[in-house]
Amino acid sequence: MIGRKNGRASPLLLVLLALGIFFVTYNLLTMIISNRTGGGDSLDTSFSRSDPVTQMPEDFKTSGKLLFHVALTATDAPYSKWQCRIMYYWYKKVKEMPGSEMGGFTRVLHSGNPDNLMEEIPTFVVDPLPEGLDRGYIVLNRPWAFVQWLEKATIEEDYILMAEPDHVFVNPLPNLARGGYPAAFPFFYIKPTEHENVIRKFYPKDMGPVTNVDPIGNSPVIIKKSTLEKIAPTWMNVSLSMKDDPETDKAFGWVLEMYAYAVASALHGVQHTLRKDFMLQPPWDLEVGKKFIIHYTYGCDYSLKGELTYGKVGEWRFDKRSHLRGPPPRNLSLPPPGVPESVVTLVKRVNEATANIPGWDNV
């Protein structure tokens, strides 16, 4: 494991210059949306892995139970709804297990209006970005949703887990963050040092080396609420600025908002304890073991002999994108023999949730 140093010497003026443009953008956007809403309250890839892991310094390890609030952003589309229902089912089951430090739960709904899951899942409604501002990249709404939620909601816990609808809890999750060190999962495809020229547009040299930008996204992250309240507006503004820059948009593509969170954190001098055990991603991760979350972002395609056929539709498959317009049916067929434990566990967890959620087909 590699220890990281937090210290850096940067003049206050340079910090203010680096961040000033982002806060101006945030204030302007807040005024625009407030006016539009009348000021109301509703406001692939290389699979070679070389992720660094940063161990939490001993000085910041503390004892005692520290609850964290589980929050995920979502839309009112059927595709988002069925994933949220499965996610919430497993949250409720794992929350009560020994070793869990999960507190409350909130689905931050950034569609601007209540939907039919309000009574089933604890939900806080916020506004989407002004029409056209996301340019078809709906994930840009995520940081804006967190800004609104943090400003307006009553959150009892001092820590927050930023999660996603396609997360399934598989083991009791303790609070992996302590002191000033949030915990995050290192993504093998987030590589700030390989995009230094682009990163430097948003993270000036005077702020420190590019290695200060962690190889992470905003989820899964467990972070102190007060820290996230500082980072979130910058995260939003960096996301919008990156999307406005053609070179950056092309370089980062569908993970742009993830890079924006990493850069925003670095601008505030925040680095994360990197935990590979935070999450697994089938079909690339083969075993569940002691990991805490299954992230089913990738399609799982196999032959009937149990051979992975990634990039080609398999004779057996599970892919969330096969169910864009409605939920998957109950009792999905299990994978053929030879398929990794991670995939088998995922399908079994989906099946258990859909079998026990009332009115599963009514999304």
Salt bridges, closest charged atoms under 4 A:
GLU58 OE2 - LYS61 NZ 3.21
GLU96 OE2 - LYS95 NZ 3.41
GLU101 OE1 - ARG178 NH2 3.71
ASP115 OD1 - ARG107 NH2 2.73
GLU120 OE2 - ARG85 NE 2.94
GLU157 OE1 - HIS69 ND1 2.82
GLU164 OE2 - ARG142 NH1 3.52
GLU164 OE1 - HIS295 NE2 3.88
ASP166 OD2 - HIS295 NE2 3.16
ASP166 OD2 - LYS320 NZ 2.59
GLU196 OE2 - ARG200 NE 3.69
ASP214 OD1 - ARG4 NH1 2.25
ASP214 OD2 - HIS272 ND1 3.00
ASP244 OD1 - ARG135 NH2 2.48
ASP245 OD2 - LYS201 NZ 2.93
GLU247 OE1 - LYS201 NZ 2.49
ASP249 OD1 - LYS243 NZ 3.09
GLU257 OE1 - ARG142 NH1 3.31
ASP277 OD2 - ARG275 NH2 2.75
ASP285 OD1 - ARG49 NH1 2.92
ASP285 OD1 - LYS291 NZ 3.98
ASP301 OD1 - ARG317 NE 2.69
ASP319 OD2 - ARG317 NH2 3.64
ASP319 OD1 - ARG321 NH1 3.39
GLU352 OE2 - LYS93 NZ 2.67
